[in-house]
């Protein structure tokens, strides 16, 4: 029976109407496109593994849980070199991520690639205000071009000196006296090995970075022409001078005397330090977080060792930064900008530093850490920051920005191995490294001119 429009609905009619409305609403929800309710996905390729990989996942989850619009997926693509290679190849194939972590030696490659969306421009386009002046100058300047930040500093590090206090004690050495020169290292390495306290007196991780790149900057000596590549495409390496020869002569002699152990390329030299086998070593600040969490022995840190007769420069930036890649949707870039803003906040920088040992990238984060007496409680985490800010930043020590630097580093380390093994003199090895490096530099310059 048809109801008159002026009739009043009964209680039963109201219930039926509510049920019908609910059924209609559910139908609409079920048929509505699922994508409309999904978070915008941001893909981030990175190179971190082990303990540091866990922290990358943790900070990513913190961002994802802090908002409801975006979901960042952190995907490890291999080591630093593999991640960079994969990123460039994916860009050419149009299968690239929105965000990629690239180690500092890939900076010139990324700047010249034509594949990036500069961070300063991204933030401006998205209306996100960042106080760039708050960024620690030595970190900001390395990743900037013409005064503007092109990638977001993430895991910034430098090379520092590590020593095993437990081994020093066994060898009868003062565990609170930090070696400061190569002479000190030699003396202490011999004491540790000859006493039977350890078989490894001294070792090095990332040999080219710690012993050639950082040592030239630390002693204010040029690594390459064109101000190490900051004033244009470098074409000539400068590592075959007196300083480079002195370092390799020492290492070669120490190896023959059984106090220096060459542990291999890349991060292979980290393990003797982490495992407590080496009395002393040179490695990245990235080890500070790992040792803090895992070491079963007493250890300490200090500035890089010096060789007498040279001016004081500075150590240089290592680690990696985050690059935004071109060719994605506007809504995705909004999410990328929000994620980078999140990573740059003082509370996140303080957390990241305290967990990993990497340098905080802003003065605000530094002040927040100092207020909690963080560095007094964790002096080994202050070493790198003190070293990189108290030295003298010159054209030789501002950093190294070369094209094909990954391949150049491989060539240098190959020749370092020849010298340490006694196959070549230090001058022969370095001359050959320079010759190979110059060819790679000229190839890069010709490619991007």
Number of C-alpha atoms within 10 A of each C-alpha: 3 4 8 7 7 6 7 9 12 9 9 8 11 11 12 12 13 11 12 11 12 12 12 12 11 11 11 11 11 10 8 11 10 9 8 8 9 12 15 17 16 20 17 22 24 27 23 20 14 8 14 18 15 12 16 20 15 14 17 20 15 13 19 17 11 11 11 11 12 22 21 21 15 21 17 18 21 16 15 23 17 13 20 24 14 16 25 18 13 13 18 10 9 12 12 22 19 24 24 27 28 28 23 25 26 22 25 20 22 21 19 15 12 12 19 19 19 20 22 18 13 17 19 12 13 16 11 14 10 14 8 13 10 13 19 18 14 17 25 22 16 22 23 18 14 7 9 15 18 26 27 24 26 23 26 22 26 23 29 25 23 30 25 21 23 18 25 24 15 16 22 12 15 12 19 11 11 18 23 15 15 16 15 13 22 18 14 22 27 21 21 26 21 15 13 13 20 20 19 24 29 31 28 30 25 22 27 21 25 23 21 23 24 28 27 26 27 28 23 23 25 21 26 24 18 19 20 25 21 20 11 13 22 22 21 20 23 17 22 20 14 11 18 21 18 14 16 22 16 16 23 22 15 19 18 13 10 16 26 28 22 20 18 16 17 19 14 15 22 22 15 20 27 21 13 22 18 29 30 30 25 27 28 26 28 23 22 27 20 17 20 19 12 11 14 12 13 16 23 20 24 20 21 26 20 18 16 11 8 13 13 18 24 26 32 27 26 25 22 25 22 21 24 25 22 18 16 13 9 11 12 16 24 19 21 26 20 18 18 19 16 18 19 21 15 20 15 18 25 24 15 22 23 20 17 23 26 27 30 28 26 23 15 18 23 20 13 15 20 13 9 10 12 16 16 11 10 14 13 20 23 17 19 26 17 12 20 24 14 11 15 20 20 16 19 25 28 23 29 28 25 28 27 21 21 17 16 23 22 17 21 24 24 16 23 27 20 18 22 24 16 14 13 16 19 26 19 16 24 27 19 18 23 22 14 16 24 19 15 21 23 16 14 21 18 10 9 12 7
